[in-house]
Amino acid sequence: MHPGVTPLVEVEDLHVHFGAARAVDGASLQVAPGEVLALVGESGSGKTTLIRAIQGLQKPTSGEIRVEGTPVDNRSRRQIQMIFHNPAVQMVFQDPTGALNPRQTIYEIVAEGLRIHGQPKDEAERVAQALSRAGLRPPERFFQFYPHEISGGQRQRVVIAGAMVMEPRLLLADEPVASLDASIRGEILALMRHLVDDVGLAILVVTHDLGLAWNIADRVAVMYLGRIVETGPTEQILDDPKHPYTRALLSVVPETREMEQQILVGEIPDPARIPEGCRFHPRCPLLQSGTLPAEISGRCPTDDPGPLAVGATSAAACWAVSMLAADG
């Protein structure tokens, strides 16, 4: 994020524990107005727990979440209700079929948020505008349809319309195209990018697929075992990743065929047993290669690195980041 820009959402040193399991373990990120931030990582890295905490559905163990500069105390039911029903922050779910009430018409589904918030004025006009903005045209044609009468891609557009009718400033999108056919994914991603460019919306999109960032994101935050391990502008992260975990994720993306594919050893560790030192070191191809200087390789199993600056706009939590940056 550019210096001087006031973040729309700030997450600072967030921890979410489930007993001994540290699902989110000191994560920090920022989302600026009018940008798309892609939060990427393997399943089990803590992405969904983090976004649920921002949404107000999960109580943090510690740390702070600020929405439009105001700290959010998720420990009270009242605050949870406030954030969940905050018109400025809306959610786009992974499974559009499960997110839509099969007994409601498309009109009723999209109008529901307006009715909850007591905004019935110009309801039909606002519903039509939201459906049209989501690519369902002419919108009146869809008013009396039920979810089972339209396609999966159209159902996801209805979910987006239901969020956009509230004129939010931030969309939280958890794997928004994972359940869709490959032929439809590009259309939905293009729609979300258009909403950002057209109305200045900000989107925090959660995905396990770094390839998605090629199509939609301005910045990328890579999450591993509860913590953000690399952040930076999308082009910089995808063209020249610094953290070895990011490099491994990126090596299997079809758009980066020139990169040598790296197969990570083992599964992501149990969040109840996070390794000492750098949490990625048991699976790190760079450390396993034996090419690191002794002063770096000796720190990896014992010292936990914080984010180390890589230029003015990027950071990576890796002791070898200065060497990687020099290799460029």
Helices and strands as residue ranges (DSSP letters): E 9-18, E 21-31, E 36-40, H 47-55, E 62-67, E 70-72, H 77-84, E 89-92, H 96-99, H 106-116, H 123-133, G 139-142, G 147-149, H 152-164, E 170-174, H 182-199, E 202-207, H 211-216, E 219-224, E 227-233, H 234-239, H 244-250, G 254-256, G 281-283, H 285-288, H 294-297, E 308-310, E 314-316, H 321-327
